[in-house]
Amino acid sequence: MKIIITKLIILFCFILERIIALYGTRKEWGRKFIVEHKILHPNSLTLIRMPMGIVSVLFACKGYWILATLWFFIFMLTDLSDGTIARQCNLETEMGKWLDPLSDKILTFPVLLLFALSNKTNLSLPITIVSLYIIVDTIGQISRFWLKGKAANWYGKIKTTFVIIIISLLFMKQIDILLPINQNTINIMMVFALILAVCSLFSKLPCAFMQKKKDYFGVFFNAILFLLSILIISGTYYLIKSMGSVNFEQILIHLQASPLSLKRYVTIEHILIFIICVVLFFAYLLLEIVLLKFIKNNIIRISIFLCPIILFFLSSIYFSSSFKVLDFITNRHKISTMVDDNYFYPDPSFFIAPEKKQNLIVIFCESMERTFIDQTVFNKILIPNLYELQHNHLHIEKCVQVNGTNCTISSLSAVIYGMPRLLFSMERERAYFEADVYAKSPSIFHVLEKSGYKFTHIQGSDENFVGKKDLFLKYKNFDLISFKDLKNDLEYKELCKKKSDFVWGVNDRIMLKYAKKKILELAKSESPFCATILTLDTHVEGYLEGVNSKNSNYEEILQVQDKLLGDFINWIQEQSFAKDTTIIMTGDHCSMRPDIGEVKMQNLSDGTWIKLKDNEIIPQRTIYNCIINPVCKPPKNINNRLFATFDITPTILHSIGFRWNSNHFGLGTSLFSEDKTLLEKFGIQQYEIESRRYSVKYINILNGKFDK
């Protein structure tokens, strides 16, 4: 009812304004009355309109949305009045033509910023679009100083009308929240308004500065090169600063991630960097236009034209050398036989289960490194409970992160299929983030399923994120517990109310509580079980209950996680089924966190760290692992191995007593055997080279074509 009344009032005011303005200005007495009263002069109405957007915002901030809406639209109607009066009463002035579009901007900008900043679901996108719109429109207004004709062009008029429609929808949505208007629609409309603002700006510039239109296009092309250059330089610097040593392949992988995953990383810092780049672009564009207009020396003019080209060339070299782009391109056109020579087809019929089948619990510990127990790095053991587990049980040193195992989804599939995720052909890049790229290949779950195992996978994050559920749900007797099942937990709801929720999902303390219930349920069955658990709290942002992730101390997060996992393992070992259960703990990949405790770290290209505090080079980073209660005896050299997460697959099967006519599974090699792993055969550096080359065999594996 409120919205209907508001619309009727606005409609009534519009009709009343049109009647008074059109009728009054056609009569002699009306025109005389306007001329005699300065307040009715078009320029006066324009000046009065300017501060009213801020007043409307103040009403809105106090919660008076109906009053704010009416106030804004009543004064917006004066934009029609001043134009009608100026034309009908012959009161048009050059100042008025300049003031009118300025007043529209001053009226609408505060309102647009209010709605952009009040968006609670995703602040970054609306504020970016609105900020760019304001920058472009402001530059357009400034350009009028050099224009002979200062009135708004048709692009500007359509753009202003479109912005008024957007503001109308936003105000109406505040009055009636049930209106079917979503933020995505508003964002698309604002992008269209931004495009119109850009068109309006660039239709003015040639008239303002250029004698020849072809000069204008040359200047614009140069400015685009300048913008690309500063975006490349700032983007490269930020990636190096935030992620350490990454290669071009990893950048492609992140670009293929879902928008949901990317927007979590967008911060105010990203937005400011982008806005600064755009401001520099327009500043350079205007500077170049002015210089070319007043400087006639050909050498200087050519120098101005060449500067962005040289800058673009240097920025491209900086990007290429930082992320090894040339190596990536070169390797794409070289053939590797590494997969052909070392792949073992793991047909489930090859595997023989022990007479007494062992239960299996695999815990994927997010970003957990063995480096965290190195006292030469941190001056203390950051994860004492996990260190004690390593000391009392089997731990295999030198599990390193290599190409194809450097994110959670790739590490999960490496353990399930014994295969790294490699980008051999451009056609399959998007498939990297399709969780089950090896859907046509046999997995460790196929082997266990054939032997009668029941399965469960438990994680606090969304099962749909990068398609993780596809790794598990295709098997019989597989129960998947994820965010959708845990989000209704009463404790979690209370944490959400206290703003202590974790953007990636339900925290590990609550998740492990449900893991215990599920494992007890599985243990009651006569069938053996396999439970896989994926932790979350030690993700790059980190989660500490009751603390904002931006203010969290990662060292403290590690200590809390260490206690949680230590208590969970102790609980398992207290259960009656513990003697028949093998526990595998493994980190999924190295931490992407650049600061841990008081130590600032930078990841180098060869996998080492540099301790920035005293420039000390830290040895090869390794991933945490621990095997508890394996049924087979490890060989003497097991602690002197070099391996990756895909070697854990056959190691797991040997640890629970399985036998087959090989010690391999996919590209993985069992660490309970004397056979060399892929990394021991090739070395890390050669593996990195070979794994980035094209392999026909690998493509055949993805397509389900095997030489059995």
N, C-alpha and C positions, 0 to 999 in steps of 0.2 A: 504493500500500500504506500509506503514511504517513497519508493522509487517512482511510482506513478504520479504522486503529488509533485515530486521534484521535477519530473519531466514536463508536467503540465505548467508549472510555474515558469520554467525556462522557455517553453513554447509561447506562453502568454507574453513574456518579456520580449521575445524575438519579434512577435507580430506587432506589439506596441511600438517597439523601436523602429521597425520598418515603416509603419504608418506615419509616425511623427517625423522621421527623417525625410521620407519621400514627399509627403504632403506639405510639410512645413517649408522645405527648400524650394518648392515650386511656386509658392506664393511670395509676392513682393514684401508683404509685411513680415513674413517668416525670415526671409533673407536679411531684411533690415534688422530684425531682432537679434539674429545671430552675430551680425557685424558689430552691433552696439555692445554686446556682452562678450568680453574677451574669454570668459571661461568656456564658451561654446565654440571658440575658434578650433579648427581641426588639430593644430599643434598643441593646444591646451588639453584637449581630450586625450591626445597621444601621451603627453607627459603624465597626466593623472593615472593613466592605465599602467604605467611602468611598475610601480611598487606593489600593485594589487596581487600579483602572483605570490609574493612573500607573505602578504597578509592572509591569503588563502591557505598557504602552507601552515601558518601559525594556528589557524582555526583547526586544521586537520590534525596537527600534533596534539591539540587539546581534546581531540575526539569528536569535534563538531563537524562531521563529514557532510551533512546536508547543507549547513551554513557555508562551509568551504566550497562546496560544489556551486551553490547559487552565487556566491561572491565572485568566483572565478568566471563563470559564464556571463554574468551581468556585465562585468567590465570587459569581457572578451567581445561583447556586442558593440562596444564603442569602436572596435576596429572597423566595423561596417559603417558606423555613424560618421567617423572622421573622414573617410573616403567619400561618402555621399555628399557631405557638407562642402568638402574642398572642391569637388567637381561642380556642384550645383550653384555654389555661391562664388565661384571664381576665386577661391582662396588657396589654390595650390602654390606651394613654395618648394624650392630645392631642399631646404631644411626639413620640410614635412616629408618629402619623399625619402629622406635619409632616416628621419626619426621613426616613421611608421614601422618598418621592419625591425628596427632596434627595439621598440617597445614590445613587439610580439615576442622577441627572444627573451627580454627581461621578464615578461609575464609568464612564459611557458617553462623556461629553464628550471626555476626552483621547484615547480610541480613535478617535472620529469625526474629530477634528482630525488625528490621525496619518495616517489614510487620505486625508483631503482634501489634506494638504500633500505626501504622497508620490506623488500622481498626476502622472505625467510628461507625459501627452499634452495635458491642458488643465487647468491648475491653477485658473483663474479661476472656473469654474462650480461645481465641488465645494466650494471654500472659501467661495464666496458662500452657497450653500444651507446648508452646515453652520453658518456664522457666524450666519445668520438664525435657524436652528433653535435655536442656543444662546441667542441674545438673547431670543427669544420664550419659550423654556422657562424661562429665568432670571427673566423678568418674571412668569411664571405662578407660580413658586416664591415670589417676593417678595410676590405678592398674597395669599398664605395668611396673612400677618400680620393681615389684616383679615377673614378668613373665620371663621365660626363652626365650620363643618365643614372640617377641614384635610386630610382624606383625599383621595387622587386620585379624580377622576371617571372615568367610563367612557371619555371621549375620551383622557384621560391614560394609562389602563391599556392601551388598544389601541395608542396611540402608542409606549409603552415596549416592548411586545411586538414591534411592527413594527421598531423600532430594533435590538432584539436580533437579529432575523432578518437585518437588513442587515449588522450586525457579523459575524454567523456566516458569511454569504456572503463577506465581505471577508477574513476570516481563512482560510477554506477555499481561497480563490483564491490566497492567498500560499503555502499549503502545496502546492497542486497548480495550477500556472499553466495547465494545459490545460483546467480547468473552463470550461464555456461561459457565463461571467459577464462581461458587458462593462460599461464605465463608464456608458453611457447608461441601462442598466437600473437601476443603483445610483442614478443621479441622479434618475430618475423616482420610485423608491421613497423617496428622501430628501425629495423635494417633497411626496409624500403624507404622510410623517411630519411635515413642516413644517405642512401644512394641518391635521392632527390637533392639533398643538401650538397653533395659532391658535384652533381650535375649543374646545380645552380652556381656554385663557386667557379667551376671551370668554364662555364659559359660567359662569365664576367671577365676573367683574367686576360684573354686576348684583347678585348676592347680596352682594358685598363692600361696595358703595357706594351702590347706587341703591334708592330706595324704590319707584320706578315704572319698569317696563320701558321705557316710551316715552321716559323721560329718557335711558336708556342708548343707545337707537338714535340719538337726537339728538346725543349726545356722540360716538358712533362716527362719524356722518356728518361732524361738525365735524373730527374727527381725520383722517379721510380727505382732506378739503379741505386741511388743514394739510400732510399728507404730499405731496399733489400740488403744492402751492405751493412747498415747499422743493425738490422734485425738479425742477420747472420752472426755478426760480431757479438751482440748482446746475448743471443740465444746460445752460442757456443760457450761463451764465458759462464753463463748460468748453469748449463749442463755439466761442465767440468767442475764447477764449484759445488753443485748439489749432488752429483752422482759419481764424481771421481773419474776413473778411466773407463769410458764406454766406447764401443766401436760403432760404426755405421749400421751394422746388422742389428745391434741392440736398439738403436734409435728407430729403425724400421719396425721392430717388434713392438715397441711402445706405441708407435703410431697406429698399429693395427689393433691395439687394445680397445675395449668398448668405451664409449663416451662416459659411461658411469665411472669407470676407473680413472679416466683422465681428469675429470672435473674435481676429484678429491685432492689432486695435487695443485690445482689453481689457487693461488693466494693473492692477496692485495699487492704483494711485491711483483708478481707476474703482470698484473693489470697495470701497475705504475710504469714498469719497464716498457710495456707495449704502448701506453699512452705517450710516454716520453719520446719513443721512436717516431710516433705519428706527428707529434709536435715538431720534432726536428725536421721531419719530412716537409711539412708545410713552411717552416721557417726557411729551410734551404730553398724551397721552390720560389718563395717570395723574394729572397735575397738574389737568387739567380736571375729572376725576371727584372728586378730593379737594376742590377749590375749590367745586364745585357742592353738595357734601355739607354743607360747613360755612358757606358764605356764603348768607345769606338775602335780602340786599338785591337787589331786582329789577333796578335799574339796572346794578349790577356783573354780575349773572348774564347780562343781555342783552348787555353789553359783551364778556363772555367768549365768548358765542355768535357775536357779529358779527366778532370779530378774525380768525378763519380765512377768513371770507367776503371781508373786505376784503383780506387777504393774497393770497388766490387771485385776486381781481380785479386787484391790482397786479402780481402775477407774470405773469398773462396779458398785460397791457399791455406788460410788459418783454419777454416772448417775442415778441409780435406786432411790436413796434417794432424789435427786434433783427434779425428775419428777414423783415420785410416781408410778414407773413401776410395783412394786409388787401389789399395790392396783388395778391397771388397770387389771393385769392378774387375780387376785383373783375375782374381780367383774364380769369379763367376764363369769365366770362359776357359777355365782349366778343368781337366778331368782328374778325379781321384778314384783309386781302386781300394781305398781303405775299407769301405763297407763290403765290397765284393770279396775281399780276402779274409775278412774276420767275422762276418755275420754267421750266426748259427740259428737255424730255424727251430724254434722251441715247440715242436708238435707236442701237445699234452699227452699223447699216447706214449711218448718216450719216457715219461717220468713215472717212477715207481715209489709209492708212498711207504713209509715204515709200517710195520705191523701195528704198533701202538702210535697213533697219530698225535702229534703235539699241537696244542693251541698256539695261536700266534697273535701278538699285539705289536703293531708298528706305529710308533709315534713320530710324526714329522714335526720337528721343532722349528718354528719360524725363525729364520735368520740366525740360527745358533751356530757359533763357531768354536772350535777348539782354542782359537786365539784368546778367548776370554779367560782361559786358565793360565795364560802365559804371564808370569810375574815380571818378566823383563819388559813387558809392554805396559802393563797397568799398575805395577808395583804391588799388586795383590791379586788373589783369585776372585774373579767376579761371580763365578758360579760354583761355590764350594760343594753343594750337594751333588751336582752333576759330575764334578771332579772326583768325588768319593765313589760314585757309581762306576766311573771309568777305572778307578784304582782297584776296586773290588771285583770287577767283572772284565769281560773281554772288550778291549778297545783297539781299533786298527788305525794307525796313524796315517797321515798324508792323504786324506780324502779332499781333493781339491775341486774348486769350481772351474769348469771349462765350458767352452762353447756348446750350447745345447742343453745346459743344466743351470742356467743363471737366473731363473725366476721360479716361483712356486709351481706353476702349472707344468713347466718343463721338467722340474725335479720329480714331481709326482708321477708323471708318465714315464720318466726314466726308470724309476723303481718298479713300476707296474709292468713295463714292457722290456726293460733292459736296453733301452734305446734313447740316445739324446735327441733333442728336437733341433733339426738343422734346416737352414734356409738355402736349399740348393738351387731352386728355380723361382724366378719372380712370380710365376703363375700361382705358386702355393704360399705366398707370403701371408695372405689373410688366414690361411689354414693353421698358422702357428698358434693362434689364440682360439682355434676350435679345439676344445679340450682333448677329444679322442681322435687325434690325427692318425693313430695306429689302430683304428677300429677294426681293420681287416687282418690284424696280426694277433697271434696267440699271446696271452698275457699270463702273469703269475696267478691271476684269479682263475683263469681257465684251468690251470693245473690243479689248484686247490679245489675248485668246483667239481672236477672229475673225481676227486678223492672224498667228496661228501662234506666239505666244509660249509658252514653258515657264515655270512658276512655282515658286518656293519661298518659304516664310515661315519665319523662324528666330527663336525667342524662348527665353529661359531659364526662363520661368514656365510654369505649368500651362495647357495648351491648353483645358481644360474650365472654367477660371475665367471666370465670366460669359459662357461660351459662345464664346470667341474663335475656336475652331476653325470655327464655322459661317460665319465671314466668308471662309474660304479653301477649305474642302474640297469645295465644290459645283462647282468648276471642274475641267475635264480638265487633265491634265499638271500638277497642283498637288501639291507635296510639302511637308508641314508637319513641321518639326522643333521639338520643345518639350521640356519638362522630362522627360517619360517617355523620350525618346530620349537625353537628355544626363546623366541622373542616375547612369548606370553608368560614367561617365568616372572613371578611376583617380584623377586629380587631385582631382576633386570629392569622391570617397569619402574621400580623405585629409583634405581640409578638414573634412568632416563629423566625422571622428574627433577632430579638434582643436577641435571646437565652433566652427568658423569658417564654418559653412554659413549661407546666407541664407534666411530663412523664405519669401521670395517665389519662390525657385527657384534655378537654377544661375547663378552670377555671370557677368558679361559677358566677362571674360577668357577663360573656358573656352568660352562661347557663340560668341564671335567666332572662336575657333580652328576650330570646326566650320563656321562661316559661310564661312570661306576655302576649306575643302575642298569645300563644296557649290557655291560659285560657280565654282571651277575645274572641277568636274564639269559644270556647266551650260555653261561656256564651250567645252567640247569638242564640244558639239552644233552642228549646222549651223543650228538654229533660234535666233532671238533669245530672250533670257531676261529675266525680271523677278524680282528678288530683293528681298523686303521683310524688314527686320530690326528687331526691337523690343528696345531695351536696358532695363536693370532697375536697375543699381546706384545710380542717383541718385533712386530712389523716396524718399518722404518720410522713412522711417526711415534710409535710406542704407546702403550696404554697403562696408566696407573690409576687405580680406583680413586675417584674424588679429585683428580688433578687434570686440568686441561692439557691435551696432548702437546700444545705448543710450549707449555711450561714444564713438561715432564723431564725428569732426569733419567736418561737411558740406563745409566749404571744402576740406579735404584730399581728400574723396571726389570733389568736382568736378574737382580737379586730376588725380587718377588717371584718372578717366573721360575727361577731355580728352586725356590722353596716349594712352589706349587707342584712342579714335576717330581721333585724329590719325595714329597708326601704321597703323590699319586703312585709312584713305584713302590714305596713302602706299603701302601694299602694293598696293591696287587700281591705282593710277596706274603702278606698276612692271610690271604684267601686260601681255601682248601685246594683250588685248582692250580695254584702257583707252581707246584712241582711239575705239572704237565704243560706248562706255558713258557714259550720263548718270547722275550721282549726285545724288540729292535728299536733303538732310538737313533734318529739321524736328523741333522739340520737339513733344511731344504736348499739353502744357498747361503753365501756370505752376506753379512749385514750391509745394507746400503747407507747406513747411518754414518755421517762424517765425523760426528762428535760422540765420544763415549766417555762419560765421567769428565775428568779434567783434560783428557787427551784428545787433541784434534788430529784426525787422521786423514790422509789422502791416499787413494788407491792408485798404484802405479800400473803401467801396462803389463808388467811381467808377473802380476799377482801379488807382489809384495806391498807392504804399507810403509809410508814414511811418517815418522812421529814428528809433527811440525814443531813441537815444543823445543826439541834439541837436535832436529834434523837426523835422528837416528833411523837407519834403515831396519825395518822389521822383517823377519823371514817370511817365507811363503804362508799365506793365510790358509787354514784348513778348516773343514767342516766337522762339527761334532758328531761322534757316533759312539754307540755302546751296545753290546750284545749281551743279554742276560739269560742265562740258563740254556745255552745251545746244547743239542744232543750229541754233536760230533766234536771230536778233539781237534783244536786248531793246529796247523803246522808250526814249526819252530820259527819260521821267518815271517809270521803274520804281521808282526809289528814293524816290518821293514818293507811295506808295500806302498806303491803310488797308484791311486785309483780315483774313480769318479762315482757319482751316485748311481749310474747305470750298472756298475759292478755289484751293487748291493742286491740286485734281483736274484742271481744264482746263489749268492752268499746266504740269503734268507732261506732258500730251499734246502741247501746243505745243512743250515743250522737247525732245521726241524726234521732232518733225517731223510729227505728225499734223495733218490739216486737216479741217474740217467746216463746215457752213453756219451757224456761229454761233461766238461766243467764250465760250459758257457750257456748263456741265455741272451739271444739277440747279439748285441755287441759287448755284453757284460761278461766278466770272468769271475768265477767264485774265488773268494779270498781264502777259502778253506782248501784250495788246491795249490799246486806248485806252478800252474800255468801263469804266464805273464799276462798282465792286463794290457789293454790298448795303450794306456799312457806309459806303461813300462816298455812296450815295444817301440813306440814312436817318440816318446818324450813329449812334454807339454807343448813346446813350441811347434813341433812338427804336427802334432794332433790338431792344434789351432789352425794351421795352414791347410791341412788335408780336409778338415771338417767344414771349411768354407768353400770348398771346390764342388763342382757338379759331380753327382754320382747317379748313374743310370740305375744301379742296384737299389739305391735308397728310394728313388722315385717308384720303382717297381714294388718295394715293400709297402710304401704308402698306398699304392693302388691294389695291394693284395696279391701281387704276382711273386711267387716264391720258387726257388730252385730247391726242392725238398730233398 
